[in-house]
Amino acid sequence: MKPSKRAGNDKLNQALADLIAAQANLVTAQAGLANVQASMQANHLALERETAERFARIENVLSEIQGMLQGLPEAVRQRIGFERPAGD
């Protein structure tokens, strides 16, 4: 027995309905992914900003420490009463 033309059309219509449903699911998933990516990018930018600020503070502290260390030998000399020979 040969399948009727109606049965073929029903299968085609069902396949098209399944395809449309799959495309709708794909669009929904893509929208969700776009939201996740936007959130991750915002978090990444916030972390970059925080890291830059933190490194700037660290560099300032290190600069202050470097200045103190440069003056340390002279401060020690003065503290222990060591006088440099004339001409230095």
C-alpha positions as CSV (number, residue, x, y, z in Angstrom):
1,M,0.0,0.0,0.0
2,K,1.3,3.4,-1.0
3,P,1.4,6.1,1.6
4,S,-1.2,8.8,0.9
5,K,-0.1,12.3,-0.1
6,R,-1.9,13.6,3.1
7,A,0.4,11.5,5.3
8,G,3.5,13.0,3.5
9,N,2.2,16.5,4.0
10,D,1.5,15.7,7.7
11,K,5.1,14.6,8.1
12,L,6.4,17.6,6.3
13,N,4.3,19.9,8.5
14,Q,5.5,18.2,11.6
15,A,9.1,18.5,10.5
16,L,8.6,22.2,9.8
17,A,6.9,22.7,13.2
18,D,9.8,20.9,14.9
19,L,12.3,23.1,13.0
20,I,10.5,26.2,14.1
21,A,10.5,25.1,17.7
22,A,14.2,24.2,17.5
23,Q,15.0,27.7,16.0
24,A,13.0,29.4,18.8
25,N,14.9,27.4,21.4
26,L,18.2,28.4,19.7
27,V,17.2,32.1,19.7
28,T,16.3,31.8,23.4
29,A,19.6,30.1,24.2
30,Q,21.6,32.7,22.2
31,A,19.8,35.6,24.1
32,G,20.8,33.9,27.4
33,L,24.4,33.5,26.3
34,A,24.5,37.2,25.2
35,N,23.3,38.1,28.7
36,V,25.9,35.9,30.4
37,Q,28.6,37.4,28.2
38,A,27.6,41.0,28.9
39,S,27.6,40.2,32.7
40,M,31.1,38.6,32.4
41,Q,32.4,41.5,30.5
42,A,31.1,44.0,33.1
43,N,32.7,41.9,35.8
44,H,36.0,41.7,33.9
45,L,36.1,45.5,33.4
46,A,35.3,46.0,37.1
47,L,38.2,43.7,38.1
48,E,40.6,45.4,35.7
49,R,39.7,48.8,37.2
50,E,40.1,47.5,40.7
51,T,43.4,45.9,39.8
52,A,44.7,49.1,38.2
53,E,43.8,51.1,41.4
54,R,45.4,48.5,43.6
55,F,48.7,48.5,41.7
56,A,48.7,52.3,41.7
57,R,48.5,52.3,45.5
58,I,51.2,49.6,45.7
59,E,53.5,51.6,43.4
60,N,52.9,54.8,45.6
61,V,53.9,52.9,48.7
62,L,56.9,51.4,47.0
63,S,58.0,54.8,45.9
64,E,57.7,56.2,49.4
65,I,59.7,53.2,50.8
66,Q,62.3,53.7,48.1
67,G,62.7,57.4,49.2
68,M,63.0,56.4,52.8
69,L,65.7,53.7,51.9
70,Q,67.7,56.2,49.9
71,G,67.8,58.6,52.9
72,L,68.5,55.8,55.4
73,P,72.4,55.7,55.2
74,E,72.6,59.4,56.0
75,A,70.1,59.1,58.8
76,V,72.1,56.2,60.3
77,R,75.3,58.2,60.1
78,Q,73.7,61.2,61.8
79,R,72.1,58.9,64.4
80,I,75.4,57.3,65.4
81,G,77.3,60.5,65.2
82,F,79.5,59.5,62.3
83,E,80.9,62.5,60.5
84,R,82.0,62.3,56.9
85,P,85.6,63.2,56.2
86,A,86.0,66.6,54.5
87,G,85.7,66.6,50.7
88,D,83.0,63.8,50.5
